[in-house]
Amino acid sequence: MGVRIALLDASVGNTPAERNFRRVLDAEVTTFKLSEGQLPPPVTSRAWVYDGVVISGSQISVYDDNDWIHGATEWFRRAQAAGVPTLGVCWGHQFIAQAVGGRVVDMHEYELGYRTITRVGDSPLFEGVPRRFTAFETHSDRVAEVPPGAVTLARNDFGVQAFRVGGSYGVQFHPEYDRETAEWVTKNKELPEERIQHVLDGINENAVADANVSKAVFDNFVKIVTTTQPTQSDEWSEPTPSESALGSVPDQDFEETGR
């Protein structure tokens, strides 16, 4: 039997999120619509049959006072304590950080479009990904402080772009996006028309091709899942040797980049 992934879809309403993740994950995917109150079974129950978890993006903030966010937070903390491998993307990245002691803040602006990201140190999640790579970004919140014990894995001028804490990874960018999704998201932003058009002009064949390398994080995550044996423990797993050599890189508040 192949790898089984529980996809926690935090997007609200009808979005391309599930379609995109099913396309890029080489695994058997079962979707739970978080924003509609759906949660996987407890990881300690017989009903838990999954090898790993992926948490999607969303249109809302992780610090919004929603019952489904509170419920998902409690569920995830138990999964984290059990060592279940988890990958959070954009909102999922921020959700993981907040759930285990990090801090997420409003940037008061959007990072939107294809952007350059720089890896920090080495990690199995980024195997085969260049030190500097391109990926699509769409967010107005950011991780201002990574959780205690976390290791920063990538960043750009907006701050933390990837981290690891225990068995969980977060990436702020969207490696799952295809051109259609990038255009759809951009056109639905409430931003000045000239900025929307500028971003759309940047969603071209070359940018899409350059960003394809970022999709490697999904194959790498599946590899991580296949080599991980979660244990029912109150302790989080330690960083890999390559990540430990880097040490925990504390984040700091960056001056926000102008539009």
Secondary structure, 3 states (H helix, E strand, C coil): CCCEEEEEECCCCCCCHHHHHHHHCCCEEEEEEHHHCCCCCCCCCCCCCCCEEEECCCCCCCCCCCHHHHHHHHHHHHHHHCCCCEEEECHHHHHHHHHCCCEEEEEEEEEEEEEEEEECCCCHHHCCCCCEEEEEEEEEEEEEECCCCCEEEEEECCEEEEEEECCEEEECCECCCCHHHHHHHHHCCCCCHHHHHHHHHHCCHHHHHHHHHHHHHHHHHHHHHHCCCCCCCCCCCCCCHHHHHHCCCCCCCCCCCCC
